[in-house]
């Protein structure tokens, strides 16, 4: 998925093997898959001056779809960095070594 400059569409993606167009809508954050979409239609959407207009005219009325998710798929949160302080037991061991 890649973000797009549109007031109605947040991101789009394309799966060549299944000819699936994936669309995430900005306001609802819902994600839909549109089936059997030619690559040329995806490229037309990518280059359209009005992504929402292109979508409403060329994609929505012509391709079957299903909702994939109610919310955007997000990256998992980053794991916290390891603590820089030593545990109390490790600090006691350091004190004994002196």
TIDO-694110 format. One record per residue (C-alpha): residue number from 1; y, z, x; residue in one letter. Coordinates in Angstrom, 1 decimal. Each point is the difference from the previous one (the first is absolute). Example, Ala and Ser with C-alpha at 12.3 -4.5 7.8 and 13.67 -1.06 7.14 Angstrom:
<rec num="1" yy="-4.5" zz="7.8" xx="12.3" residu="A"/>
<rec num="2" yy="3.4" zz="-0.7" xx="1.4" residu="S"/>
***
This chain:
<rec num="1" yy="0.0" zz="0.0" xx="0.0" residu="X"/>
<rec num="2" yy="3.4" zz="-0.8" xx="1.2" residu="X"/>
<rec num="3" yy="3.3" zz="1.1" xx="-1.5" residu="X"/>
<rec num="4" yy="2.2" zz="-2.6" xx="-1.6" residu="X"/>
<rec num="5" yy="3.7" zz="-0.2" xx="-0.8" residu="X"/>
<rec num="6" yy="-0.1" zz="0.1" xx="-3.8" residu="X"/>
<rec num="7" yy="1.3" zz="2.3" xx="-2.8" residu="X"/>
<rec num="8" yy="-3.3" zz="-0.1" xx="-1.9" residu="X"/>
<rec num="9" yy="-2.7" zz="-0.5" xx="2.6" residu="X"/>
<rec num="10" yy="-0.4" zz="2.5" xx="2.9" residu="X"/>
<rec num="11" yy="-2.8" zz="-1.7" xx="2.0" residu="X"/>
<rec num="12" yy="-2.5" zz="-2.9" xx="-0.1" residu="X"/>
<rec num="13" yy="-3.2" zz="-0.8" xx="1.8" residu="X"/>
<rec num="14" yy="-2.6" zz="-2.8" xx="-0.1" residu="X"/>
<rec num="15" yy="-3.8" zz="0.0" xx="0.6" residu="X"/>
<rec num="16" yy="-1.0" zz="-3.5" xx="1.1" residu="X"/>
<rec num="17" yy="-3.7" zz="0.5" xx="-0.5" residu="X"/>
<rec num="18" yy="0.3" zz="1.0" xx="-3.7" residu="X"/>
<rec num="19" yy="3.3" zz="-1.9" xx="-0.7" residu="X"/>
<rec num="20" yy="1.4" zz="3.3" xx="-1.3" residu="X"/>
<rec num="21" yy="3.7" zz="0.7" xx="-0.1" residu="X"/>
<rec num="22" yy="0.9" zz="3.7" xx="0.1" residu="X"/>
<rec num="23" yy="3.4" zz="1.0" xx="-1.5" residu="X"/>
<rec num="24" yy="1.6" zz="3.5" xx="0.1" residu="X"/>
<rec num="25" yy="2.8" zz="0.4" xx="-2.5" residu="X"/>
<rec num="26" yy="3.1" zz="1.9" xx="1.1" residu="X"/>
<rec num="27" yy="0.8" zz="2.2" xx="-3.0" residu="X"/>
<rec num="28" yy="-3.5" zz="1.0" xx="-1.2" residu="X"/>
<rec num="29" yy="-1.6" zz="-0.2" xx="3.5" residu="X"/>
<rec num="30" yy="-3.1" zz="-1.5" xx="-1.8" residu="X"/>
<rec num="31" yy="-2.1" zz="-2.4" xx="1.9" residu="X"/>
<rec num="32" yy="-1.6" zz="-3.1" xx="-1.6" residu="X"/>
<rec num="33" yy="-2.5" zz="-2.6" xx="1.3" residu="X"/>
<rec num="34" yy="0.4" zz="-3.6" xx="-1.2" residu="X"/>
<rec num="35" yy="-3.1" zz="-2.2" xx="0.3" residu="X"/>
<rec num="36" yy="-0.7" zz="-3.5" xx="1.3" residu="X"/>
<rec num="37" yy="3.6" zz="-0.4" xx="1.2" residu="X"/>
<rec num="38" yy="0.4" zz="-2.9" xx="2.4" residu="X"/>
<rec num="39" yy="1.5" zz="0.8" xx="3.4" residu="X"/>
<rec num="40" yy="2.8" zz="-2.5" xx="-0.8" residu="X"/>
<rec num="41" yy="1.1" zz="2.2" xx="-3.0" residu="X"/>
<rec num="42" yy="0.0" zz="3.1" xx="2.2" residu="X"/>
<rec num="43" yy="2.2" zz="-1.8" xx="2.5" residu="X"/>
<rec num="44" yy="2.3" zz="-1.2" xx="-2.8" residu="X"/>
<rec num="45" yy="0.4" zz="3.6" xx="-1.0" residu="X"/>
<rec num="46" yy="0.7" zz="1.1" xx="3.6" residu="X"/>
<rec num="47" yy="2.8" zz="-2.6" xx="0.3" residu="X"/>
<rec num="48" yy="1.4" zz="0.2" xx="-3.5" residu="X"/>
<rec num="49" yy="3.7" zz="0.9" xx="-0.2" residu="X"/>
<rec num="50" yy="-0.9" zz="2.1" xx="-3.1" residu="X"/>
<rec num="51" yy="-3.4" zz="1.6" xx="0.5" residu="X"/>
<rec num="52" yy="0.0" zz="1.4" xx="-3.6" residu="X"/>
<rec num="53" yy="1.0" zz="-3.3" xx="-1.5" residu="X"/>
<rec num="54" yy="-2.7" zz="-1.9" xx="1.9" residu="X"/>
<rec num="55" yy="-2.5" zz="2.7" xx="-1.0" residu="X"/>
<rec num="56" yy="0.9" zz="-0.2" xx="-3.7" residu="X"/>
<rec num="57" yy="0.0" zz="-3.8" xx="-0.1" residu="X"/>
<rec num="58" yy="-2.9" zz="-1.0" xx="2.3" residu="X"/>
<rec num="59" yy="-2.4" zz="2.9" xx="0.3" residu="X"/>
<rec num="60" yy="0.1" zz="2.4" xx="-3.0" residu="X"/>
<rec num="61" yy="-0.8" zz="-2.7" xx="-2.7" residu="X"/>
<rec num="62" yy="-2.5" zz="-1.9" xx="2.1" residu="X"/>
<rec num="63" yy="-2.4" zz="2.4" xx="1.7" residu="X"/>
<rec num="64" yy="-2.4" zz="2.8" xx="-1.2" residu="X"/>
<rec num="65" yy="0.7" zz="3.4" xx="1.4" residu="X"/>
<rec num="66" yy="-1.0" zz="3.6" xx="0.0" residu="X"/>
<rec num="67" yy="1.8" zz="3.2" xx="0.9" residu="X"/>
<rec num="68" yy="-1.3" zz="1.3" xx="3.4" residu="X"/>
<rec num="69" yy="2.0" zz="3.2" xx="0.2" residu="X"/>
<rec num="70" yy="2.6" zz="2.1" xx="-1.9" residu="X"/>
<rec num="71" yy="1.7" zz="0.7" xx="3.2" residu="X"/>
<rec num="72" yy="0.5" zz="-1.8" xx="3.3" residu="X"/>
<rec num="73" yy="-2.6" zz="0.5" xx="2.7" residu="X"/>
<rec num="74" yy="1.7" zz="2.0" xx="2.6" residu="X"/>
<rec num="75" yy="-0.8" zz="0.7" xx="3.6" residu="X"/>
<rec num="76" yy="-1.7" zz="3.4" xx="0.5" residu="X"/>
<rec num="77" yy="2.3" zz="2.6" xx="1.4" residu="X"/>
<rec num="78" yy="0.0" zz="0.4" xx="3.7" residu="X"/>
<rec num="79" yy="-2.0" zz="2.8" xx="1.4" residu="X"/>
<rec num="80" yy="2.1" zz="2.9" xx="1.4" residu="X"/>
<rec num="81" yy="0.2" zz="0.2" xx="3.8" residu="X"/>
<rec num="82" yy="-2.0" zz="2.6" xx="1.7" residu="X"/>
<rec num="83" yy="1.7" zz="3.3" xx="0.3" residu="X"/>
<rec num="84" yy="1.7" zz="0.5" xx="3.4" residu="X"/>
<rec num="85" yy="-0.5" zz="3.8" xx="0.0" residu="X"/>
<rec num="86" yy="-3.3" zz="1.4" xx="1.1" residu="X"/>
<rec num="87" yy="-2.0" zz="2.2" xx="-2.2" residu="X"/>
<rec num="88" yy="0.3" zz="3.8" xx="0.4" residu="X"/>
<rec num="89" yy="-3.4" zz="0.1" xx="1.7" residu="X"/>
<rec num="90" yy="1.0" zz="-2.7" xx="2.5" residu="X"/>
<rec num="91" yy="3.2" zz="1.8" xx="0.8" residu="X"/>
<rec num="92" yy="-2.0" zz="3.2" xx="0.7" residu="X"/>
<rec num="93" yy="-2.3" zz="-1.9" xx="2.3" residu="X"/>
<rec num="94" yy="3.1" zz="-1.4" xx="1.9" residu="X"/>
<rec num="95" yy="1.3" zz="3.6" xx="0.4" residu="X"/>
<rec num="96" yy="-3.3" zz="1.1" xx="1.5" residu="X"/>
<rec num="97" yy="-0.1" zz="-2.8" xx="2.5" residu="X"/>
<rec num="98" yy="3.2" zz="1.3" xx="1.8" residu="X"/>
***
